[in-house]
Amino acid sequence: MAKVTVKHSAAQAAAPAASLQARLDRTVEVTDALGRTLTLKKPGVLDQLHLIETLGATAKNDMYLNIVVPILYVVAIDGDTVYKPASKRELEAIVQRLDEDGLQAVAKGVEEHFAAPAGEAGFKEALGN
């Protein structure tokens, strides 16, 4: 059997890692009906795990998850950093800050620019759309 050896230059070897990092760092901006600029970035798996841990038994409620999972994509509102919620109270504060207009803009932005979260269809149903 023939042996094949592929040699890459350092630049070629770094290209896939740079491409992956660029995808992980990608943000998009959407505007809600109130004119607020919402900056979105795809959350990591660890962010989702922390959300489930934060929610505890509530994480079994699919309708609730359908609303809150897209919120993990929000990293800024009008340039003000939005930190990942570390408690249910912090999560509710983000929901209240976004309100219906912001939640709808987030759902649309996630759908258009990122792979939709598993419950995105249910999220739209929860908002009555």
Secondary structure, 3 states (H helix, E strand, C coil): CCCCCCCCCHHHHHHHHHHHHHHHHCEEEEECCCCCEEEEECCCHHHHHHHHHHHHHHHHCHHHHHHHHHHHHEEEECCEECCCCCCHHHHHHHHHHHHHHHHHHHHHHHHHHCCCCCCHHHHHHHCCC
